[in-house]
Amino acid sequence: MATSETLSAEELDGAKVHATATGLADQIALDEFDAIRKAREWAVVLRSPIPAALPAPPRYSKDDIVSLVNKDIQKPFNMSKVLLRLVDDTRISIFKLGYGLSMLTAWADILGRELD
């Protein structure tokens, strides 16, 4: 495998490997009902020429951002907490949770416009 990991045939075919090691899976569903819920959530964010919702201010104050971002740029900080203070109505859909732990992959609206 390109990541220098040794996997059995069973592991190589599993959802966990593709969600965490290869990045081919965006999410893992617990069961069929969870998969349908996730599919509906994704369908809502498909691009549309009409904004999905009217712009709404974030629920948290933007003034908090300065205290959330570390002054030492070499040190990590919680980017999701920053985004929650920027996006419309503090609504954010995060995916690829297990892959690329140093990055955040999400959908959200800012001023009524879809971002991904």
KEFI-611720 format. One line per field, with one value per atom (N, C-alpha, C, O, CB): residue number from 1; residue in three letters; atom name; x, y, z. Coordinates in Angstrom, 3 decimals. Glycine has a CB too. Layout:
REM KEFI-611720
k (NUM; ...)
r (ALA; ...)
a (CA; ...)
xx (X; ...)
yy (Y; ...)
zz (Z; ...)
REM end
This chain:
REM KEFI-611720
k (1; 1; 1; 1; 1; 2; 2; 2; 2; 2; 3; 3; 3; 3; 3; 4; 4; 4; 4; 4; 5; 5; 5; 5; 5; 6; 6; 6; 6; 6; 7; 7; 7; 7; 7; 8; 8; 8; 8; 8; 9; 9; 9; 9; 9; 10; 10; 10; 10; 10; 11; 11; 11; 11; 11; 12; 12; 12; 12; 12; 13; 13; 13; 13; 13; 14; 14; 14; 14; 14; 15; 15; 15; 15; 15; 16; 16; 16; 16; 16; 17; 17; 17; 17; 17; 18; 18; 18; 18; 18; 19; 19; 19; 19; 19; 20; 20; 20; 20; 20; 21; 21; 21; 21; 21; 22; 22; 22; 22; 22; 23; 23; 23; 23; 23; 24; 24; 24; 24; 24; 25; 25; 25; 25; 25; 26; 26; 26; 26; 26; 27; 27; 27; 27; 27; 28; 28; 28; 28; 28; 29; 29; 29; 29; 29; 30; 30; 30; 30; 30; 31; 31; 31; 31; 31; 32; 32; 32; 32; 32; 33; 33; 33; 33; 33; 34; 34; 34; 34; 34; 35; 35; 35; 35; 35; 36; 36; 36; 36; 36; 37; 37; 37; 37; 37; 38; 38; 38; 38; 38; 39; 39; 39; 39; 39; 40; 40; 40; 40; 40; 41; 41; 41; 41; 41; 42; 42; 42; 42; 42; 43; 43; 43; 43; 43; 44; 44; 44; 44; 44; 45; 45; 45; 45; 45; 46; 46; 46; 46; 46; 47; 47; 47; 47; 47; 48; 48; 48; 48; 48; 49; 49; 49; 49; 49; 50; 50; 50; 50; 50; 51; 51; 51; 51; 51; 52; 52; 52; 52; 52; 53; 53; 53; 53; 53; 54; 54; 54; 54; 54; 55; 55; 55; 55; 55; 56; 56; 56; 56; 56; 57; 57; 57; 57; 57; 58; 58; 58; 58; 58; 59; 59; 59; 59; 59; 60; 60; 60; 60; 60; 61; 61; 61; 61; 61; 62; 62; 62; 62; 62; 63; 63; 63; 63; 63; 64; 64; 64; 64; 64; 65; 65; 65; 65; 65; 66; 66; 66; 66; 66; 67; 67; 67; 67; 67; 68; 68; 68; 68; 68; 69; 69; 69; 69; 69; 70; 70; 70; 70; 70; 71; 71; 71; 71; 71; 72; 72; 72; 72; 72; 73; 73; 73; 73; 73; 74; 74; 74; 74; 74; 75; 75; 75; 75; 75; 76; 76; 76; 76; 76; 77; 77; 77; 77; 77; 78; 78; 78; 78; 78; 79; 79; 79; 79; 79; 80; 80; 80; 80; 80; 81; 81; 81; 81; 81; 82; 82; 82; 82; 82; 83; 83; 83; 83; 83; 84; 84; 84; 84; 84; 85; 85; 85; 85; 85; 86; 86; 86; 86; 86; 87; 87; 87; 87; 87; 88; 88; 88; 88; 88; 89; 89; 89; 89; 89; 90; 90; 90; 90; 90; 91; 91; 91; 91; 91; 92; 92; 92; 92; 92; 93; 93; 93; 93; 93; 94; 94; 94; 94; 94; 95; 95; 95; 95; 95; 96; 96; 96; 96; 96; 97; 97; 97; 97; 97; 98; 98; 98; 98; 98; 99; 99; 99; 99; 99; 100; 100; 100; 100; 100; 101; 101; 101; 101; 101; 102; 102; 102; 102; 102; 103; 103; 103; 103; 103; 104; 104; 104; 104; 104; 105; 105; 105; 105; 105; 106; 106; 106; 106; 106; 107; 107; 107; 107; 107; 108; 108; 108; 108; 108; 109; 109; 109; 109; 109; 110; 110; 110; 110; 110; 111; 111; 111; 111; 111; 112; 112; 112; 112; 112; 113; 113; 113; 113; 113; 114; 114; 114; 114; 114; 115; 115; 115; 115; 115; 116; 116; 116; 116; 116)
r (MET; MET; MET; MET; MET; ALA; ALA; ALA; ALA; ALA; THR; THR; THR; THR; THR; SER; SER; SER; SER; SER; GLU; GLU; GLU; GLU; GLU; THR; THR; THR; THR; THR; LEU; LEU; LEU; LEU; LEU; SER; SER; SER; SER; SER; ALA; ALA; ALA; ALA; ALA; GLU; GLU; GLU; GLU; GLU; GLU; GLU; GLU; GLU; GLU; LEU; LEU; LEU; LEU; LEU; ASP; ASP; ASP; ASP; ASP; GLY; GLY; GLY; GLY; GLY; ALA; ALA; ALA; ALA; ALA; LYS; LYS; LYS; LYS; LYS; VAL; VAL; VAL; VAL; VAL; HIS; HIS; HIS; HIS; HIS; ALA; ALA; ALA; ALA; ALA; THR; THR; THR; THR; THR; ALA; ALA; ALA; ALA; ALA; THR; THR; THR; THR; THR; GLY; GLY; GLY; GLY; GLY; LEU; LEU; LEU; LEU; LEU; ALA; ALA; ALA; ALA; ALA; ASP; ASP; ASP; ASP; ASP; GLN; GLN; GLN; GLN; GLN; ILE; ILE; ILE; ILE; ILE; ALA; ALA; ALA; ALA; ALA; LEU; LEU; LEU; LEU; LEU; ASP; ASP; ASP; ASP; ASP; GLU; GLU; GLU; GLU; GLU; PHE; PHE; PHE; PHE; PHE; ASP; ASP; ASP; ASP; ASP; ALA; ALA; ALA; ALA; ALA; ILE; ILE; ILE; ILE; ILE; ARG; ARG; ARG; ARG; ARG; LYS; LYS; LYS; LYS; LYS; ALA; ALA; ALA; ALA; ALA; ARG; ARG; ARG; ARG; ARG; GLU; GLU; GLU; GLU; GLU; TRP; TRP; TRP; TRP; TRP; ALA; ALA; ALA; ALA; ALA; VAL; VAL; VAL; VAL; VAL; VAL; VAL; VAL; VAL; VAL; LEU; LEU; LEU; LEU; LEU; ARG; ARG; ARG; ARG; ARG; SER; SER; SER; SER; SER; PRO; PRO; PRO; PRO; PRO; ILE; ILE; ILE; ILE; ILE; PRO; PRO; PRO; PRO; PRO; ALA; ALA; ALA; ALA; ALA; ALA; ALA; ALA; ALA; ALA; LEU; LEU; LEU; LEU; LEU; PRO; PRO; PRO; PRO; PRO; ALA; ALA; ALA; ALA; ALA; PRO; PRO; PRO; PRO; PRO; PRO; PRO; PRO; PRO; PRO; ARG; ARG; ARG; ARG; ARG; TYR; TYR; TYR; TYR; TYR; SER; SER; SER; SER; SER; LYS; LYS; LYS; LYS; LYS; ASP; ASP; ASP; ASP; ASP; ASP; ASP; ASP; ASP; ASP; ILE; ILE; ILE; ILE; ILE; VAL; VAL; VAL; VAL; VAL; SER; SER; SER; SER; SER; LEU; LEU; LEU; LEU; LEU; VAL; VAL; VAL; VAL; VAL; ASN; ASN; ASN; ASN; ASN; LYS; LYS; LYS; LYS; LYS; ASP; ASP; ASP; ASP; ASP; ILE; ILE; ILE; ILE; ILE; GLN; GLN; GLN; GLN; GLN; LYS; LYS; LYS; LYS; LYS; PRO; PRO; PRO; PRO; PRO; PHE; PHE; PHE; PHE; PHE; ASN; ASN; ASN; ASN; ASN; MET; MET; MET; MET; MET; SER; SER; SER; SER; SER; LYS; LYS; LYS; LYS; LYS; VAL; VAL; VAL; VAL; VAL; LEU; LEU; LEU; LEU; LEU; LEU; LEU; LEU; LEU; LEU; ARG; ARG; ARG; ARG; ARG; LEU; LEU; LEU; LEU; LEU; VAL; VAL; VAL; VAL; VAL; ASP; ASP; ASP; ASP; ASP; ASP; ASP; ASP; ASP; ASP; THR; THR; THR; THR; THR; ARG; ARG; ARG; ARG; ARG; ILE; ILE; ILE; ILE; ILE; SER; SER; SER; SER; SER; ILE; ILE; ILE; ILE; ILE; PHE; PHE; PHE; PHE; PHE; LYS; LYS; LYS; LYS; LYS; LEU; LEU; LEU; LEU; LEU; GLY; GLY; GLY; GLY; GLY; TYR; TYR; TYR; TYR; TYR; GLY; GLY; GLY; GLY; GLY; LEU; LEU; LEU; LEU; LEU; SER; SER; SER; SER; SER; MET; MET; MET; MET; MET; LEU; LEU; LEU; LEU; LEU; THR; THR; THR; THR; THR; ALA; ALA; ALA; ALA; ALA; TRP; TRP; TRP; TRP; TRP; ALA; ALA; ALA; ALA; ALA; ASP; ASP; ASP; ASP; ASP; ILE; ILE; ILE; ILE; ILE; LEU; LEU; LEU; LEU; LEU; GLY; GLY; GLY; GLY; GLY; ARG; ARG; ARG; ARG; ARG; GLU; GLU; GLU; GLU; GLU; LEU; LEU; LEU; LEU; LEU; ASP; ASP; ASP; ASP; ASP)
a (N; CA; C; O; CB; N; CA; C; O; CB; N; CA; C; O; CB; N; CA; C; O; CB; N; CA; C; O; CB; N; CA; C; O; CB; N; CA; C; O; CB; N; CA; C; O; CB; N; CA; C; O; CB; N; CA; C; O; CB; N; CA; C; O; CB; N; CA; C; O; CB; N; CA; C; O; CB; N; CA; C; O; CB; N; CA; C; O; CB; N; CA; C; O; CB; N; CA; C; O; CB; N; CA; C; O; CB; N; CA; C; O; CB; N; CA; C; O; CB; N; CA; C; O; CB; N; CA; C; O; CB; N; CA; C; O; CB; N; CA; C; O; CB; N; CA; C; O; CB; N; CA; C; O; CB; N; CA; C; O; CB; N; CA; C; O; CB; N; CA; C; O; CB; N; CA; C; O; CB; N; CA; C; O; CB; N; CA; C; O; CB; N; CA; C; O; CB; N; CA; C; O; CB; N; CA; C; O; CB; N; CA; C; O; CB; N; CA; C; O; CB; N; CA; C; O; CB; N; CA; C; O; CB; N; CA; C; O; CB; N; CA; C; O; CB; N; CA; C; O; CB; N; CA; C; O; CB; N; CA; C; O; CB; N; CA; C; O; CB; N; CA; C; O; CB; N; CA; C; O; CB; N; CA; C; O; CB; N; CA; C; O; CB; N; CA; C; O; CB; N; CA; C; O; CB; N; CA; C; O; CB; N; CA; C; O; CB; N; CA; C; O; CB; N; CA; C; O; CB; N; CA; C; O; CB; N; CA; C; O; CB; N; CA; C; O; CB; N; CA; C; O; CB; N; CA; C; O; CB; N; CA; C; O; CB; N; CA; C; O; CB; N; CA; C; O; CB; N; CA; C; O; CB; N; CA; C; O; CB; N; CA; C; O; CB; N; CA; C; O; CB; N; CA; C; O; CB; N; CA; C; O; CB; N; CA; C; O; CB; N; CA; C; O; CB; N; CA; C; O; CB; N; CA; C; O; CB; N; CA; C; O; CB; N; CA; C; O; CB; N; CA; C; O; CB; N; CA; C; O; CB; N; CA; C; O; CB; N; CA; C; O; CB; N; CA; C; O; CB; N; CA; C; O; CB; N; CA; C; O; CB; N; CA; C; O; CB; N; CA; C; O; CB; N; CA; C; O; CB; N; CA; C; O; CB; N; CA; C; O; CB; N; CA; C; O; CB; N; CA; C; O; CB; N; CA; C; O; CB; N; CA; C; O; CB; N; CA; C; O; CB; N; CA; C; O; CB; N; CA; C; O; CB; N; CA; C; O; CB; N; CA; C; O; CB; N; CA; C; O; CB; N; CA; C; O; CB; N; CA; C; O; CB; N; CA; C; O; CB; N; CA; C; O; CB; N; CA; C; O; CB; N; CA; C; O; CB; N; CA; C; O; CB; N; CA; C; O; CB; N; CA; C; O; CB; N; CA; C; O; CB; N; CA; C; O; CB; N; CA; C; O; CB; N; CA; C; O; CB; N; CA; C; O; CB; N; CA; C; O; CB; N; CA; C; O; CB; N; CA; C; O; CB; N; CA; C; O; CB; N; CA; C; O; CB)
xx (0.844; 0.000; 0.894; 1.978; -0.962; 0.467; 1.274; 1.588; 2.531; 0.565; 0.817; 1.055; 2.023; 2.184; -0.259; 2.670; 3.638; 3.020; 3.720; 4.776; 1.726; 1.053; 0.856; 0.710; -0.310; 0.854; 0.579; -0.833; -1.161; 1.617; -1.668; -3.069; -3.447; -2.942; -3.985; -4.334; -4.864; -5.877; -6.308; -5.522; -6.252; -7.244; -8.563; -9.234; -7.463; -8.939; -10.189; -10.130; -11.094; -10.480; -8.989; -8.835; -8.829; -9.405; -7.538; -8.175; -8.062; -9.423; -9.610; -7.169; -10.365; -11.696; -12.654; -13.821; -12.251; -12.201; -13.089; -13.275; -12.410; -12.575; -14.422; -14.753; -13.803; -13.459; -16.187; -13.380; -12.517; -11.202; -10.730; -12.233; -10.612; -9.355; -9.563; -8.730; -8.808; -10.677; -10.911; -11.307; -11.158; -11.986; -11.805; -12.151; -10.967; -10.918; -13.304; -10.008; -8.900; -7.548; -6.746; -8.807; -7.274; -5.946; -5.890; -4.967; -5.518; -6.862; -6.790; -7.525; -7.199; -7.346; -8.512; -9.293; -10.345; -10.944; -8.387; -10.584; -11.576; -13.013; -13.923; -11.354; -13.228; -14.574; -14.663; -13.771; -14.914; -15.743; -15.920; -16.499; -16.148; -16.811; -17.380; -18.010; -18.284; -18.304; -19.321; -18.494; -18.893; -20.260; -20.457; -17.838; -21.195; -22.535; -22.596; -22.001; -23.618; -23.327; -23.486; -24.383; -24.157; -24.059; -25.402; -26.346; -27.045; -26.694; -27.394; -28.031; -28.728; -29.446; -29.458; -29.725; -30.040; -30.771; -29.818; -30.139; -31.553; -28.656; -27.650; -27.144; -26.901; -26.476; -26.986; -26.541; -27.562; -27.184; -26.311; -28.849; -29.901; -29.877; -30.018; -31.295; -29.699; -29.632; -28.452; -28.583; -29.509; -27.307; -26.122; -26.339; -25.940; -24.881; -26.966; -27.233; -28.171; -27.974; -27.843; -29.173; -30.087; -29.345; -29.572; -31.260; -28.465; -27.684; -26.815; -26.691; -26.805; -26.221; -25.372; -26.201; -25.774; -24.576; -27.395; -28.238; -28.646; -28.805; -29.486; -28.812; -29.208; -28.142; -28.473; -29.472; -26.890; -25.812; -25.365; -24.401; -24.633; -26.049; -25.696; -25.899; -26.838; -26.537; -25.040; -25.085; -26.429; -27.001; -23.949; -26.901; -28.152; -27.963; -27.262; -29.348; -28.584; -28.448; -29.154; -28.854; -29.003; -30.080; -30.820; -30.242; -30.095; -32.357; -29.910; -29.397; -30.358; -31.572; -29.148; -29.809; -30.629; -31.329; -32.422; -29.774; -30.716; -31.297; -30.881; -29.870; -30.855; -31.669; -31.306; -30.102; -29.950; -32.501; -29.255; -28.120; -28.602; -29.597; -27.263; -27.892; -28.217; -26.917; -25.931; -29.007; -26.892; -25.643; -25.247; -26.112; -25.773; -23.950; -23.509; -24.055; -24.327; -21.965; -24.209; -24.723; -23.657; -23.976; -25.272; -22.393; -21.296; -20.640; -20.646; -20.253; -20.089; -19.478; -18.168; -17.334; -19.229; -18.010; -16.757; -15.594; -14.431; -16.910; -15.915; -14.870; -14.059; -12.926; -15.492; -14.635; -13.947; -12.807; -11.932; -14.941; -12.815; -11.842; -10.407; -9.547; -12.070; -10.150; -8.793; -8.296; -7.119; -8.755; -9.182; -8.760; -8.653; -8.013; -9.737; -9.268; -9.232; -7.983; -7.483; -10.470; -7.489; -6.327; -5.063; -4.901; -6.361; -4.174; -2.943; -2.010; -1.828; -2.242; -1.427; -0.493; 0.751; 1.348; -0.088; 1.135; 2.271; 1.741; 1.068; 2.976; 2.048; 1.483; 1.967; 1.425; 1.817; 2.963; 3.455; 2.590; 2.716; 4.901; 1.718; 0.892; -0.517; -1.058; 0.843; -1.108; -2.451; -3.535; -3.342; -2.758; -4.684; -5.870; -7.086; -6.973; -5.960; -8.224; -9.436; -10.134; -10.856; -10.385; -9.912; -10.463; -11.981; -12.619; -9.892; -12.574; -14.039; -14.660; -15.726; -14.504; -14.004; -14.514; -14.449; -15.316; -13.710; -13.426; -13.319; -14.434; -15.114; -11.926; -14.623; -15.661; -17.059; -17.887; -15.622; -17.325; -18.645; -18.950; -20.109; -18.733; -17.939; -18.139; -18.188; -18.324; -17.035; -18.076; -18.081; -19.254; -19.718; -16.809; -19.738; -20.738; -22.158; -22.433; -20.601; -23.058; -24.455; -25.086; -24.999; -25.249; -25.708; -26.466; -25.657; -26.231; -27.738; -24.338; -23.452; -23.763; -23.639; -23.576; -24.169; -24.460; -23.278; -22.882; -25.777; -22.732; -21.579; -21.715; -22.102; -20.237; -21.397; -21.454; -20.027; -19.450; -22.405; -19.476; -18.092; -18.068; -18.869; -17.399; -17.149; -16.977; -15.496; -14.649; -17.649; -15.187; -13.811; -13.195; -12.043; -12.926; -13.960; -13.505; -12.256; -11.410; -14.603; -12.118; -11.001; -9.781; -8.740; -11.433; -9.881; -8.784; -8.157; -8.876; -9.284; -6.883; -6.207; -6.552; -7.177; -6.561; -6.141; -6.547; -6.094; -6.599; -6.005; -5.169; -4.711; -5.488; -5.168; -3.231; -6.512; -7.308; -8.787; -9.203; -7.048; -9.565; -11.005; -11.692; -11.442; -11.444; -12.553; -13.290; -14.756; -15.321; -13.044; -15.386; -16.756; -17.498; -16.904; -16.756; -18.826; -19.702; -20.348; -20.665; -20.778; -20.544; -21.228; -21.651; -21.224; -20.308; -22.485; -22.896; -22.332; -22.324; -24.456; -21.864; -21.481; -22.196; -22.028; -19.910; -22.993; -23.818; -24.731; -24.961; -22.934; -25.246; -26.185; -25.544; -26.253; -27.141; -24.236; -23.524; -22.890; -22.306; -22.452; -23.020; -22.462; -20.946; -20.409; -23.074; -20.278; -18.826; -18.506; -19.194; -18.119; -17.493; -17.037; -15.542; -14.953; -17.730)
yy (-1.174; 0.000; 1.243; 1.217; -0.005; 2.306; 3.519; 4.189; 4.975; 4.499; 3.893; 4.507; 3.687; 3.964; 4.675; 2.690; 1.813; 0.995; 0.582; 2.632; 0.759; -0.059; -1.461; -1.641; 0.568; -2.448; -3.819; -4.155; -4.069; -4.808; -4.540; -4.831; -6.194; -6.636; -3.759; -6.852; -8.124; -7.826; -6.685; -8.955; -8.857; -8.682; -8.182; -7.354; -10.005; -8.675; -8.253; -6.775; -6.034; -9.127; -6.355; -4.950; -4.028; -2.940; -4.760; -4.469; -3.655; -3.371; -2.342; -4.336; -4.270; -4.125; -3.416; -3.226; -5.491; -3.024; -2.474; -0.967; -0.244; -2.817; -0.515; 0.910; 1.726; 2.855; 1.126; 1.164; 1.913; 2.307; 3.431; 1.083; 1.387; 1.686; 2.819; 3.718; 0.425; 2.772; 3.787; 5.137; 6.164; 3.317; 5.150; 6.417; 7.023; 8.238; 6.211; 6.191; 6.708; 6.665; 7.582; 5.928; 5.646; 5.503; 6.003; 6.734; 4.056; 5.620; 5.994; 7.284; 7.953; 4.892; 7.648; 8.856; 8.699; 9.686; 9.965; 7.461; 7.235; 7.329; 7.585; 5.886; 7.129; 7.232; 8.507; 8.809; 5.983; 9.248; 10.493; 10.259; 10.964; 11.437; 9.280; 8.978; 7.486; 6.788; 9.787; 7.006; 5.616; 5.638; 6.307; 4.834; 4.907; 4.814; 3.616; 2.569; 4.694; 3.800; 2.716; 1.606; 0.427; 3.259; 1.991; 1.034; 1.711; 2.831; 0.541; 1.033; 1.574; 2.880; 3.796; 0.556; 2.975; 4.182; 5.372; 6.494; 3.952; 5.109; 6.157; 6.580; 7.764; 5.675; 5.630; 5.938; 6.826; 7.766; 4.638; 6.534; 7.355; 8.762; 9.743; 6.707; 8.867; 10.178; 10.979; 12.169; 10.021; 10.325; 11.006; 11.429; 12.526; 10.092; 10.568; 10.901; 12.106; 12.974; 9.688; 12.160; 13.313; 14.590; 15.649; 13.072; 14.481; 15.648; 16.151; 17.359; 15.299; 15.241; 15.627; 16.221; 17.184; 14.422; 15.652; 16.146; 17.598; 18.361; 15.268; 17.976; 19.345; 20.350; 21.481; 19.471; 19.964; 20.908; 20.902; 21.583; 20.603; 20.145; 20.161; 21.562; 22.259; 19.130; 21.959; 23.327; 23.633; 22.809; 23.539; 24.837; 25.314; 26.784; 27.501; 25.112; 27.254; 28.674; 29.581; 30.772; 28.934; 29.019; 29.771; 29.422; 28.240; 29.459; 30.411; 30.091; 29.190; 29.393; 31.376; 28.196; 27.235; 27.887; 27.470; 26.077; 28.894; 29.565; 31.027; 31.398; 28.877; 31.837; 33.240; 33.360; 32.568; 34.074; 34.339; 34.521; 34.717; 35.398; 35.722; 34.122; 34.254; 34.443; 33.766; 33.004; 35.333; 35.543; 34.311; 33.546; 36.745; 34.114; 33.002; 33.168; 34.283; 32.916; 32.055; 32.095; 32.522; 32.966; 30.736; 32.386; 32.761; 34.039; 34.298; 31.614; 34.818; 36.096; 35.912; 35.077; 36.917; 36.710; 36.697; 37.243; 36.969; 37.517; 38.009; 38.575; 37.492; 37.736; 39.510; 36.302; 35.197; 34.609; 33.928; 34.104; 34.867; 34.232; 34.545; 33.665; 34.694; 35.767; 36.162; 35.305; 34.946; 37.653; 34.982; 34.168; 32.685; 31.928; 34.350; 32.257; 30.845; 30.493; 29.372; 30.502; 31.437; 31.197; 31.450; 32.501; 32.106; 30.459; 30.555; 31.602; 31.637; 29.186; 32.442; 33.469; 32.844; 33.415; 34.402; 31.690; 30.946; 30.102; 29.094; 30.042; 30.520; 29.831; 28.391; 27.640; 30.594; 28.004; 26.627; 25.700; 24.479; 26.577; 26.260; 25.450; 25.311; 26.264; 26.073; 24.133; 23.914; 24.630; 25.018; 22.423; 24.789; 25.313; 24.635; 24.000; 26.874; 24.758; 24.078; 24.900; 25.851; 23.838; 24.526; 25.271; 25.205; 26.155; 24.745; 24.114; 24.023; 25.087; 25.615; 22.618; 25.411; 26.474; 27.833; 28.683; 26.519; 28.033; 29.275; 29.334; 30.352; 29.390; 28.247; 28.227; 28.449; 29.104; 26.909; 27.915; 28.091; 29.562; 29.922; 27.295; 30.404; 31.835; 32.622; 33.845; 32.381; 31.916; 32.570; 32.174; 32.981; 32.267; 30.949; 30.431; 30.784; 31.012; 28.921; 30.824; 31.175; 30.277; 29.052; 31.093; 30.878; 30.191; 29.090; 28.181; 29.595; 29.169; 28.183; 26.768; 25.806; 28.252; 26.642; 25.327; 24.898; 25.598; 25.363; 23.750; 23.226; 21.709; 21.049; 23.624; 21.169; 19.724; 19.231; 19.469; 19.350; 18.549; 18.078; 16.640; 15.811; 18.177; 16.346; 14.979; 14.653; 15.519; 14.786; 13.400; 12.860; 13.027; 13.442; 13.564; 12.704; 12.885; 12.083; 12.564; 12.508; 10.874; 10.024; 10.163; 9.575; 8.624; 10.933; 11.040; 12.428; 13.424; 10.757; 12.505; 13.794; 14.565; 15.624; 14.609; 14.030; 14.604; 16.047; 16.730; 13.765; 16.521; 17.905; 18.863; 20.050; 17.994; 18.351; 19.229; 19.072; 18.088; 18.925; 20.052; 20.045; 20.129; 21.058; 21.223; 19.169; 19.143; 19.326; 18.545; 17.818; 20.356; 20.667; 21.441; 22.005; 21.462; 21.444; 22.302; 23.291; 22.954; 21.474; 24.510; 25.523; 26.659; 26.725; 26.053; 27.543; 28.743; 29.959; 30.013; 28.831; 30.926; 32.225; 33.271; 33.325; 32.435; 34.099; 35.107; 34.477; 35.056; 36.170; 33.286; 32.606; 31.869; 31.255; 33.583; 31.909; 31.232; 29.955; 29.910; 32.150; 28.905; 27.606; 27.615; 28.114; 26.481; 27.066; 26.900; 25.436; 24.761; 27.784; 24.935; 23.564; 23.493; 22.425; 22.567)
zz (0.000; 0.000; 0.000; 0.582; 1.223; -0.628; -0.775; 0.556; 0.642; -1.672; 1.584; 2.897; 3.734; 4.922; 3.650; 3.151; 3.820; 4.943; 5.868; 4.370; 4.870; 5.877; 5.320; 4.111; 6.294; 6.200; 5.811; 6.255; 7.439; 6.424; 5.291; 5.585; 5.051; 4.019; 4.991; 5.762; 5.273; 4.167; 4.004; 6.437; 3.410; 2.347; 2.925; 2.309; 1.586; 4.099; 4.735; 5.137; 4.943; 5.971; 5.698; 6.100; 4.884; 4.918; 6.908; 3.815; 2.618; 2.001; 1.351; 1.608; 2.200; 1.627; 2.588; 2.245; 1.251; 3.765; 4.777; 4.685; 4.191; 6.123; 5.170; 5.144; 6.012; 5.663; 5.606; 7.135; 8.055; 7.384; 7.554; 9.316; 6.624; 5.934; 4.932; 4.821; 5.217; 4.205; 3.177; 3.768; 3.107; 2.223; 4.991; 5.640; 6.380; 6.573; 6.605; 6.797; 7.606; 6.896; 7.072; 8.882; 6.112; 5.505; 4.062; 3.702; 5.548; 3.230; 1.818; 1.502; 0.521; 0.973; 2.315; 2.067; 0.990; 0.563; 1.695; 0.538; -0.512; -0.010; -0.798; -1.137; 1.270; 1.844; 2.669; 3.461; 2.718; 2.476; 3.223; 4.604; 5.550; 2.457; 4.733; 6.016; 6.097; 5.083; 6.201; 7.318; 7.537; 8.202; 9.217; 8.414; 7.625; 8.207; 9.147; 8.893; 7.096; 10.233; 11.207; 10.673; 10.948; 12.513; 9.906; 9.328; 8.142; 7.770; 10.402; 7.553; 6.386; 6.707; 5.885; 5.853; 7.888; 8.260; 8.416; 8.026; 9.564; 8.984; 9.124; 7.746; 7.514; 10.009; 6.836; 5.476; 4.762; 4.064; 4.674; 4.932; 4.322; 4.913; 4.183; 4.529; 6.235; 6.884; 6.335; 6.049; 8.420; 6.189; 5.670; 4.210; 3.819; 5.786; 3.410; 2.007; 1.905; 1.054; 1.272; 2.755; 2.760; 3.143; 2.559; 3.733; 4.121; 4.551; 3.405; 3.202; 5.775; 2.666; 1.543; 0.409; -0.228; 1.037; 0.148; -0.941; -0.707; -1.661; -1.090; 0.539; 0.873; 0.444; 0.089; 2.377; 0.471; 0.179; -1.287; -1.636; 1.055; -2.144; -3.561; -4.116; -3.731; -4.357; -4.995; -5.527; -6.192; -6.906; -6.531; -5.933; -6.495; -6.851; -6.138; -5.498; -7.959; -8.289; -7.275; -7.187; -9.680; -6.523; -5.515; -4.149; -3.840; -5.577; -3.321; -1.979; -1.215; -1.249; -1.182; -0.526; 0.220; 1.398; 1.780; 0.711; 1.970; 3.134; 3.121; 2.525; 4.461; 3.779; 3.913; 4.840; 5.770; 4.447; 4.590; 5.498; 6.935; 7.186; 5.056; 7.848; 9.269; 10.028; 9.735; 9.802; 10.979; 11.714; 12.518; 12.945; 12.643; 12.726; 13.579; 14.994; 15.441; 13.610; 15.684; 17.056; 18.058; 19.160; 17.447; 17.673; 18.559; 18.040; 16.837; 18.671; 18.929; 18.576; 17.806; 18.157; 19.832; 16.753; 15.991; 16.821; 16.528; 14.702; 17.847; 18.707; 19.422; 19.837; 19.736; 19.563; 20.235; 19.398; 19.933; 20.572; 18.098; 17.201; 17.625; 17.595; 15.754; 18.012; 18.409; 19.570; 19.622; 18.797; 20.492; 21.640; 21.290; 22.020; 22.795; 20.188; 19.795; 18.989; 19.072; 18.988; 18.221; 17.370; 18.187; 18.807; 16.096; 18.172; 18.946; 18.338; 17.121; 19.015; 19.164; 18.682; 18.061; 17.149; 19.830; 18.549; 17.993; 16.836; 17.053; 19.092; 15.602; 14.440; 14.294; 13.484; 13.192; 15.053; 15.027; 15.879; 15.782; 15.512; 16.708; 17.601; 17.032; 16.470; 19.014; 17.174; 16.615; 17.415; 18.567; 16.564; 16.756; 17.419; 16.804; 15.755; 17.289; 17.430; 16.997; 15.911; 16.211; 18.195; 14.651; 13.523; 13.480; 13.027; 12.226; 13.938; 13.912; 14.813; 14.497; 14.351; 15.936; 16.814; 16.114; 16.320; 18.135; 15.294; 14.533; 13.490; 13.365; 13.854; 12.743; 11.707; 12.276; 11.644; 10.961; 13.451; 14.063; 14.337; 14.542; 15.362; 14.342; 14.562; 13.255; 13.268; 15.445; 12.124; 10.819; 9.932; 9.126; 10.109; 10.067; 9.131; 9.562; 10.740; 9.000; 8.566; 8.808; 9.859; 9.773; 7.517; 10.831; 11.887; 12.574; 13.174; 11.306; 12.490; 13.115; 12.630; 13.389; 14.642; 11.351; 10.764; 9.903; 8.971; 9.918; 10.227; 9.499; 9.400; 10.364; 10.199; 8.236; 8.029; 7.783; 6.722; 6.827; 8.771; 8.698; 8.187; 8.620; 10.086; 7.267; 6.785; 6.710; 6.930; 5.405; 6.398; 6.420; 7.804; 7.931; 5.357; 8.832; 10.210; 10.551; 11.305; 11.152; 10.017; 10.393; 9.509; 9.804; 10.390; 8.424; 7.461; 7.548; 7.635; 6.019; 7.527; 7.564; 8.815; 8.755; 6.344; 9.950; 11.234; 11.425; 12.316; 12.353; 10.623; 10.758; 9.858; 9.794; 10.438; 9.160; 8.304; 8.628; 9.238; 6.813; 8.213; 8.446; 7.094; 6.326; 9.382; 6.798; 5.548; 5.880; 6.646; 4.758; 5.308; 5.711; 4.628; 3.709; 7.009; 4.777; 3.990; 4.937; 6.078; 3.214; 4.466; 5.271; 4.344; 3.192; 6.433; 4.852; 4.129; 4.857; 6.087; 4.011; 4.085; 4.627; 3.785; 2.567; 4.614; 4.446; 3.780; 2.730; 1.668; 3.131; 3.037; 2.150; 0.992; 0.195; 1.616; 0.875; -0.216; 0.287; 1.369; -0.828; -0.534; -0.156; -0.304; -1.293; -1.011; 0.675; 0.634; 0.845; 1.611; 1.706; 0.195; 0.439; 0.272; 0.434; -0.507)
REM end
